[in-house]
Amino acid sequence: IEQPSIGIDIGQDLGVTAAICKVSVVNPTNDLDALVPVMVTGFQFIELDNNLETIKIESSSGGPDFIPLQDGDVLQYTSETASGTEIPAAMAAFVFAENSQGTALQLE
């Protein structure tokens, strides 16, 4: 199965062995456009060590300093590996968004 490009190499011995994205919506529908996020309203990134203990949490949502992201905007994240103190074994990313009708979506 070919995975869409997410800007990093995925595979055995490449550092990232898998990447999965699930879109959740409160009221499921058969309308595929309802599952397409058009504005990011918040995010949370969690890095875990080999024992699944939290190494780093970075998040933002809805506050006065958060500017919602729209089509073409980029959200950048720097891993804890940049500090050289620990190497994460896993990462969870949650992105909170809205579709074109203003319905909340959650990408996991």
QUIBELCOR-V291511 format. One record per residue. N is the residue number from 1. RES is the residue in three letters. PSI is psi in whole degrees, 0 to 359 (none if undefined). Layout:
N&RES&PSI, N&RES&PSI
//
This chain:
1&ILE&127, 2&GLU&128, 3&GLN&144, 4&PRO&150, 5&SER&134, 6&ILE&16, 7&GLY&5, 8&ILE&156, 9&ASP&133, 10&ILE&129, 11&GLY&173, 12&GLN&134, 13&ASP&20, 14&LEU&5, 15&GLY&321, 16&VAL&116, 17&THR&341, 18&ALA&151, 19&ALA&127, 20&ILE&141, 21&CYS&125, 22&LYS&133, 23&VAL&124, 24&SER&140, 25&VAL&144, 26&VAL&313, 27&ASN&93, 28&PRO&149, 29&THR&162, 30&ASN&355, 31&ASP&107, 32&LEU&330, 33&ASP&333, 34&ALA&342, 35&LEU&1, 36&VAL&115, 37&PRO&138, 38&VAL&346, 39&MET&128, 40&VAL&126, 41&THR&353, 42&GLY&170, 43&PHE&161, 44&GLN&126, 45&PHE&132, 46&ILE&124, 47&GLU&137, 48&LEU&149, 49&ASP&189, 50&ASN&337, 51&ASN&11, 52&LEU&28, 53&GLU&145, 54&THR&129, 55&ILE&316, 56&LYS&140, 57&ILE&129, 58&GLU&127, 59&SER&161, 60&SER&140, 61&SER&134, 62&GLY&346, 63&GLY&172, 64&PRO&337, 65&ASP&349, 66&PHE&124, 67&ILE&117, 68&PRO&141, 69&LEU&138, 70&GLN&179, 71&ASP&124, 72&GLY&342, 73&ASP&156, 74&VAL&136, 75&LEU&119, 76&GLN&145, 77&TYR&136, 78&THR&123, 79&SER&157, 80&GLU&339, 81&THR&337, 82&ALA&332, 83&SER&343, 84&GLY&5, 85&THR&321, 86&GLU&155, 87&ILE&116, 88&PRO&147, 89&ALA&338, 90&ALA&160, 91&MET&139, 92&ALA&135, 93&ALA&130, 94&PHE&126, 95&VAL&125, 96&PHE&131, 97&ALA&178, 98&GLU&148, 99&ASN&184, 100&SER&341, 101&GLN&0, 102&GLY&10, 103&THR&134, 104&ALA&138, 105&LEU&155, 106&GLN&124, 107&LEU&127, 108&GLU&none
//
